[in-house]
């Protein structure tokens, strides 16, 4: 075992540890190990997970925070600071010689009492946050910008509908978060605890603060699986699935392929939800698969939606109704899923009959369930939230009504538009332009018109392309002679299947604003 060097009260460093060393470390009264060495630096080097297992067997806590040099990046210093605060002491840290562990400790402790400051801080590394960061950096490359996002993976969630239909493989809808962080942005891999808008600061889960000149909140929406008793426990089993989760969309595909007869129920909760057409998309594609296989006649399909209409924009309803009739779907409006008994394969709904709420129980062989969706807890409990729990914003400029240097976009914004990736694509340049104007002491001029898009996959190979803005106003991207979104077309399917994924990865997340240039309000009026 290498020599142990105490460097600070409760903290020591050493060279490479081996699994057999951990009992000696524990006997020396250390309570935690930090590995600062990347795996596979040299032949024969024990991997961090081997040391972690040996540490656990010896009763020691363990953290792996690898760095490649003694030039410590700010986010690595903060990760080390968080580990020093979280792990029980005394702590023994190691790398090849102990030098990088010492540098990490020095960098971490130098953060004490300081707040990192950036020109722009973005909370959330989903579609909206990454797109907005890229748009800002395209316009002003030298700006200091940080993205706060704890997840290691970025998902193309619009693709999960096609995963559930067996069109896409699930792996094509995910990439490492590090690969989508725009060049010039710093990635802070932490969770946000709350906001201090009067102090221009964001408080992180480890208690540290990040200061900003401008703040953008793009924290998404919370899928409240536990709001429906029994649902979370049975997801992925007993025929209960959802395309709203990466790991379960393949289960939808498998259930559809395996169901030969019986009852299939599809549900939609009260608004707001992300991509309000997604519950119907899963249903139509499933029905088309059963129809193609000659099994639809033996499968009773029900659609229970909490809404009072099939779709919120009337122009698209006639085409959808034709598919409801074609597939023989039992449509029940005003029907809300309130409980699931997975082992018994029973679903309970609350419905209104003669102006009185009643509970209706329905058996199922397959249940595609969508949970209620609310603002994330740290948003709803923050000073930024409106009465709905989402971030209060002006619907046109997307600026907070009280703090003009704060903006929100994507699912977390308290706007009335459809919560879709297409909406975020249009919102990102608006926020980028308006935030930079605000930092320059100018008025926000870019305007968001409420645009959202919902490609309703009514069968494999055809889509009703719903595009609309505030108040249900139709906002088509193409002339009707080329693509009439009110009717199912193969061109719209081609867009969804072949064009939109590369536009997302190579365009939207890179700050390329194809068909999304912001409109500026006429300041003379």
N, C-alpha and C positions, 0 to 999 in steps of 0.2 A: 504494500500500500504506500502511496506517495505521502510526503510530509504534509501535515496540516498546518496552515498559517493563520492564526487569529488576526483579523484586520480591523475589526470594530466590535463593540460590545454585542455579543449574541450572534456574530457573523464571522465565519472562517472560510478559507479557500484551500483547495488542494488540486492535484493533478487528476488524471483519469482514474475513476473508481471502477472496480470490478464487482460483480455480484457477491463474491465471497468476502468483500470488504465491509459489507453493510452491517454485519453483526458487531464488528469492531467499532464502527461508527456509532451504533446505538449504545454500545457499552461505554463510549466516551461521552454519553449524555446529550448527543445531538438529537433533535426531534424532527428535523426536516432536511431534505436534500434538494438542491437546485442544480440541474444539469444545464450548462451554458454551451455545450458542445454539440454541433450538428452531427447527425449520424453519418457514417461512411466517410469520415475524413481520412481514415487510413485503415489498412487491412488489419483484421483481428480486433478492432475496437468494439467493445460491447455496445449494443444499441441502447438507446435511452429507455425503451420499454422493458428491456431486461433488467436494467437498474431499478426501474420503477417497481417491477414485481418483487425484486429482492428487498427493496425499501419497505414495501407494504408488509412483506413477511417478517421484517424486523421491527414493525410497528412505527415506521417513519413516514411522514408525509413526503410528497414528491412533486416537483414541477419541472417541465422541460421548456427552457427558454433559450433556444440556440441562437448564437451569433457567430459570424465568421471572422470578425476582426475586433480590435480594441477601439475602433471608431464607432461608438454606439449611437444608433439612430434614436430620435426622440420617442418613437412608439415602443422601441425595445426598452428604453429607460423607464417608461411608464409601466410597461408590463412587469419589469423587475421590481419597481416600486410597489405595485399591487401585490406581487408575490411576497415581498418582505413584510407587508402589512397583514397578509392573509395567513401565511404559514406560521406554525408554532416555532418558537426559538428554543435553544440556539439552532442556527441554520448553517449547514455546510454546503458550499457551492463548489462545483468543479467544472473544468474544461480540460484541455490537453495538459496545460501547465499550471492553471489557476489564474493566469494573467487576465484573460477575458472576464472571468468571474469577478475579479477585483475591479476591472473597468466598468462592468455592469453595476456593481454596488456603488461606485463613485458617481456614475451618471444618474442612478436612481435617487440617491440621497441628495444630489444637487437640486432635485426638483422640489424638495421640501419647502413649503411656504411660497412657491412660485406658481403662477398660472401661465400655461402656454397661451400665446395670443396669435390669432390668425385674422386676416382680412375677412375671410368667409369661413363659416363652419356649417357643414351640412349634416343633419341627423338622419341617417338612413342610407343604406347602400343598395336599395332596390332599383327598379326601373327609373323612377322619378329622380332619386338622388343622384345616381350615376349620370343620367342624361343631363341633368341640370349642371352638375360639376363640369362635364365636358363642354357644354355650351358656354359656360363662364370662362373656362381656360382657353377656349378658341378665341374669345373676344379679348381676353387680357391675360396672356401667358405668364406674366411675371407676378400675378397675384398670389398671396399665400392662402391656401385652401386646405381644409381638413375634412375628411368624411368619417363620421363616427358610425361604425357598424360592427357588431360582434360576430356576425355569421362568417364562416369561412367559405361559403358557397353562394353563388348568385344563380337564380333560376329564371328561365324564360317561362313564366307561368301560363301565358296564353297557349303554349304548346301542350299542356296537360290534357286538354280536351281530345286532342288527336292521339295522345298516348293511350287514353282510355278507349279509343276506337281502334287501336292497333295500327295506326298510320305512322306515328313517330315512335322511336325507341326512347325510353325515359332519359338515357344518358345524353341525348342531343339537347336536352332542355336545361342543362346545368353546366357551369364552368366555375373554376376557382375564383373567389372574390378578387384575389390579387391580380388576376388577368384582366379584369374589367375596370379596375381603379384607373382613372385617367392619368396620363403622364403629367406631373406637376402637382398632383394632389397627394396629401399625406393620409394614410389610412390609420385611424385610431381604433384598434380592435377591442372596444369596450361597449358596455351598455350605458345609457343615460339614466340618471336617477331623477333629475328634475331640471327646471330652468330658473334662472335669476335674471329676468329681462331688464330690470332697472339697473343691474350691474353689468349688463352685456356679457353674461357668463352662462355656461352650461355645466351642470354638476354631473360627474360621472359616477358609476357604481362604486368605484374605489374611494370616493370622497374628494378626489381632485377636481379642479375646475379648469375649463377651457374658455378663454376670453375671445370675443369676436367683435368685429365692426358690423358685420352683417350675418344674420342667421337664416338658414333655410331648413324647414322641418319637412322631411319626406319619410316619415316613420311607418307608413303603411297602415294596415287595418288588422285588428285582432279577430281571428276566427274563434268564437267562443264555443268550443266543443262541449264543455261541461255544462252549458246552459240547457241542454236537453238530457235529462236523466237517462242513463243507460247507453247513450250513443258512444261516448269515448271508449267505454270498456269493450264494445263489440266491433269497433271499426277494424276492418281487415279480416273479419271472421263472420260466420253465420250469414253470409250473403250480404253483409252491410259494407258499402264502399263509398268512395267519393273521389271526384276528379280535382278536388280542391287541395289535395296533398300529393306531393311528388311520389311518396312511397306507396300510395294506394291507387293511383290511376292505372297501373298495370293489373291490379285486382279487378277493376271495372272491366277491363278487356277480357280477363279470364272468365269472369262471371257471365258475360255476354256470350262468349264462345261456348260455355258449358251449359247454359240454360236451354232446355228443349221444350219445356212446358211449365206452366205455373203462373205466378203473379209477380210483376216487376213494378215497383213504386219509385217515383222520382219526386223529390221535394224541393221547394224554394222557400226560404224564410222571409220575414219582413225586410223591407229596405231600411238602410242602405246595405248593399253587398257589393263585393268586387265582381265585375262582369256579370251583370244581372241576367244575361242570356245563357250563361254557362250551364245552369241546371237543365234548361231545355235542350242545349246542344248535346249533352250526354244522352238524353232521352231519344232524340231524333236519330242520332247515329246508331244507338242500340237497336231501335226499331227497324232501321234500314238493314242492319246486319241480320236480324231475325227474318225480315221479309225476304232478303236475298237467299237465305238458307232454307226458306219454305217453312219456317217455324212460327212466324208471327201469329198465325191463326190459332195456335195452341198456347199463346202467352197473353194474359190480360195485363195491359199497361195502364197505370194510373199516374196522373200528374197532379200533385197537391201543391198549390201555391198560396202563400199568405196574402198575395195581392188581389185586388179586385178586378184586374184585367190580365190578359195573357201576356201582353207586352206594353210597356209604358208609352210608346209612340204609336198612335193609331194607324199610321200609314203602312206599317209592316205587319199588322195583325191579319189581314185577309190571307196573305200567303202562308202564314203560320197555321191558321185555322184549317187550311186545305190539307196540311200535313197531319194535323190532329185527327182529321176525319179519315185521311188515307190510311193511317196506322191504327185506327180504331182506339185512340187513347181516351180514357175516361178523365175528363178535365174537371177538377174541383177547385173553384176560386174561393178565397177566404179560408183556406184550410192550412193550419199551422202545425207542424210536427212538434210535439211536446214531450214524447217519451218513446224509448225503444227498448223492447225486450228481445235481445239478440237470440238467446238460446231457444225461446219460444217462437221466434220469427213473427213478432207482432209489433205494429207501430200504432201509436195513439196520436190523434189529431184533435185540435180544438177548432170547431166550426161554429158558425152562426146559423141557427135555424129559428125562424119566426122571431128574429131580434133577440134570441136567447143563446148564450154559448152552450154548446154541448160537446161531449167527448166521444169521438168515434174511433173504434179500434179496427185496424185492417191487418190481415195476414199478408205475408210476403215470402217470396222465394229469393228475391233480390231487392235491395233497398239502396238507392243512390241518395244519400243524405247531404244536405248543405246546412251548416250551422248558422245561427244568428251571428252578426258581425258588428263589432263596436270599435271605438277608438282604443288604442293601447292604453293600459292603465296609467303609465307615466305621463301620457298626454292628457287624458281625461282629468287627472288630478292636478294638472299644472295650471299656472295663471294664464297660459296661452289659449285654453279651451273655451269654446262657446257652450251654450246650454246642452248641445247634443254630445259634448265630450270631444268633438273634433276641433282642430285648430281654427279659430275665428279668422276669416280673411275677407277682404273685398272680393266679390266674385269676378271682377274684371281684372284688377291688377294683381290679385293674390297676395296683397300686403296685409299684415295684421292691422286692425283698425286703431289699436292703441300704440303699438310700437312699430313705426314705419320701416325700421331696418330689419324686421322679421317677416319672412314669407313662408308660405306652405304650398305644397303641390302634391299631386298623387292622391292616393286613397285617404290620407290623413287630413286633407284640407276640407274645411266645413263648407263645401260648395254643393249645389244641387245637381251638378252634372253626373253622368254615368261614370262610375269608378272603374276605368279600364286603362290598359297600357297605352292605348291610342290617345286617351285624354292626357296622360302624363307626357306623351311625345309632343303635344301641342303646348302644354303648360310650361315645359322646361325652358324654351327660349324666352317666353314671356317673363318668367321669374329672373332669368339671367340678365335680360336687358334692364328690368326694373330695379333689381338689386344693385347693379353697377351704377345706374343713374343715381340711386339713393346714396351710395358711397361717395359719389361726386358732388353731392349736395343739390341734385336736380330732382324734378318731379318724375314719378313713375308714369311712363307713357304707353307701354305695351299693354295690349288688351287681350284677354282670353274670352272667347265667345261661348264657352261651355261645350266645345266639341268633344264628342266621344264616339267610338265606333264599336259595334258588336257584330262580328261575322257569325251569323246564326247558321250553323252547319245542319241543314235540314235533312241531308242525306249525304252519303259518301260521294263526293264529286260535285255537289251543288251547295251554294250558300246564299242566304238572304243577307245582304250587306247593309246593316242598319248604321247610318251615320247621321248624327243629329247633335244639336246644341241646346242651350238653355231654352226652356219652354217647349221642348220637343220640335224645334225648328229643324227642318231637314237641311243638312250641310254635306251634300254629296261631293266626293273628290273627283268624280268623273261625270261627263255628260250622259244623260239617259240613253242616248243612241249607242253609247259604248258599253255602259253598265248601269242598268236600272236596279238600284239596290232594293227596291220593293219586291222584286221577283227573284226566285232562285236562279243562279247562273253558274256556269262552269268557270267563267273568268274570275268570279269572286273566290271560288275554291282554289284556283291557281294562285291567286294572291295570298290566301291564307296558308296554303301548303308549301309553296315554293318561294314566294317573294318576301313575305313579312319576316320570316326568321332571319335571313341575312340583313334585311333592313334594320332589324332590331340590334343584332350583334355588331354589324359593321357600320351602321349609320347612326341610329338613335344614341347608342352608348358611346359613340365617338364624337358626338357634337355636330354631326352632319344633319342639317335641318331640312331634309327633303320633304316638300309639301307641308312644312311646319314653320315657315318664317313668321315671326311675330308681326302683328298689325299694330301700327302706332296710332294713337288717338290724335285727332286734329286739334292741336293746341290753340288754334285761332278761334275755335268755337267756344 
